[in-house]
Amino acid sequence: MTSLEKRKRELKKKKMLLLIWSIFLILVGVGITLYVTNYKKIKDAVDKKNDTTKIYETNSDLEINMLVTTYLNAMTSCDQKTLQSVVTNPSQFDNMTVLLSRAQKIVGYSHIDCYTVKGIKENEILCYVIANISLKDVKSTPKDIMVYYIVKEANGEYRINNNVDAEISAFIDEKTLNDDIQALYKIVKDDEDKCYNEDKTLRDFYEKYQK
């Protein structure tokens, strides 16, 4: 084999190696692109699945839980002085006639849980309260849900705003439509339906007072 033929053969090998490396690099580049694309899709799907953040916090502030518990206990015991001390408009409880009538039906609350949402302003909190309610002559204690708008006053104490304006009412309506809050209402409704179906004394109670 002449030297010229050897050089031609070596040149052919180099071209072949160059072609192989070019194809390899192209395949690697495509692989990386596909990996990055698929990784992003997978990551987005996983992040979406793991995004379980609720718009509310559960029993996150002991002071709020204590305020709500105090308020509900005062409602059932018709404690006028206490009621007037935990709301922004004490005059609402100057006349206790309605509460006295209510106390003949609702005798207590238990297992009180507070689900809090940030209010319109920094020191304001929207609170959804789920509690088991004890009714007169009823064996079961179905869940009930209540909504309170709570404000922190200048002295640092929380009060229930019992005189909400149109802006606050609209804010409450908006938040209540949120899926997380609707899920809370469903929990209460399902429990109420279960108690109603299983407890004749509850059915009798509704028949008596909801005519």
Residue, then its C-alpha position, 0 to 999 in steps of 0.5 A: m500500500t502506497s503512502l498516498e493510499k494510507r493517507k486516503r484511508e486515514l482521512k476516510k477513517k477521520k471523516m467516519l469518526l467525525l460523522i459518528w461524533s456529529i450524530f452522537l452529539i446531535l442525539v445527546g442534544v435531542g436527549i437533553t432537550l427532551y429530558v428538560t422538556n419532560y422534566k418540566k412537565i413532570k415537575d409542573a404536574v407534581d407541583k400541582k398535585n402537591d399544592t395542597t395549600k388552603i386559603y385558611e388556617t386551622n386553630s392557628d390563634l388561641e386568642i381567636n379560639m378563646l374569643v369564639t368559645t366565650y361568645l358561643n358560651a355566652m350566647t347559650s347562657c344569655d350572658q349579656k355582660t360577656l356578650q357586650s364585652v366581646v363585640t364591637n357594637p355592645s348595644q346589639f345585646d341591650n335587648m336579650t329577648v331574642l337570645l332568651s328564646r334561642a336559648q330554649k332551643i340551642v343549649g350548647y356547643s362543643h368541639i369548636d374549630c376555627y378556620t381563619v382567613k386574612g381579612i381586608k385589613e391587616n388586623e382583621i380576620l374572617c373566621y369560619v367556625i365549625a362546632n357540634i351543636s347541642l339542641k334541646d331534647v335531641k340525642s345527636t350533636p350535628k355540626d354547625i358552621m358560623v361566620y364571624y368577622i374579627v378585628k383587633e382593636a387598638n388595645g390589642e384585643y380581638r372583638i367580633n364585628n357584629n355590625v359589618d358594612a357592605e364591603i365586609s359583606a361582599f368580602i365574606d360572600e367572595k371568600t365563602l364561594n372559594d372551593d376550600i370554604q365550600a368543602l367546609y360547608k360540605i363537611v357540615k352538610d354531610d354530618e347534618d344529613k347523617c344525623y338527620n337520617e339516623d336520629k328521630t329526635l333531630r327530625d322531630f326537632y326540625e319538624k317542631y321549629q321549622k314549620 
